[in-house]
């Protein structure tokens, strides 16, 4: 029974991370931490890292801490919350940096309507070069219209 609760905790955390991502993207990245996110909305030139990459660290720190406190003195729910955050972070990296922005040339061609919809929604988000008037702040949950275009 406890294993099922751990699995459900991981799944719930993964799901909640989409809400956290939307809120963080809309109100923090496009708000008071715009100076870190701004370069992500500018036309690209050849650089390996962006200031925006700092958000990976910002999200990783709580996950690392939760892994630590969820492992000692014995395995507990905090570990599985950390696991949900980590799995969302990996998914975010694969969708955002690999599939959408092609920072790594791993999945150049996809026929998945779902993944193509995510890419289209994110491109709509990036048509705004400033922090105002943004749309499509989520990563995995975007309006259905982008999956049917």
C-alpha positions, 0 to 999 in steps of 0.5 A: 500500500505504501508503494502505491502512495509513493507512486501516486505522490510522484505522479501528483507532484509531476502534475502539480509541477505544470501548474508551478511552471505556468505560475512561475513562467507568467508571474516570475519569469515575465515579472521580477526575474525578467532580467534572467528570462529576457535573453530567451525571448531574443533572436538567437545567436551562437551561445551555449548558455542563456541567463534563462538556464539559471531557472534549471538551478532554481528548480533543482535546488528544492529537488536536491534538498527534498531527495536528501531529507526524503532519504534520511533517516529512512525513505519517506514521501519527500523523496517521492516529491523530489522524484516528481520534480526531477521527472518533470524537469527531465520532461521539461528539458526534453520538450523545451530545449530539445524538441522546441528550441532544438538546442540539441539535435536529437528529435528533429522530426516528429509526427506526433500531433501532441508534440507538434501542438506543444511546439506551436504553442511555444512559438506563439509564446515567443512571438512576444519579445517583451515580457508583456502580452504573453500567452501559452505559459504552460509546457505540457498543458496548452490550449487544444487549438494548437493540437488541431492546427 
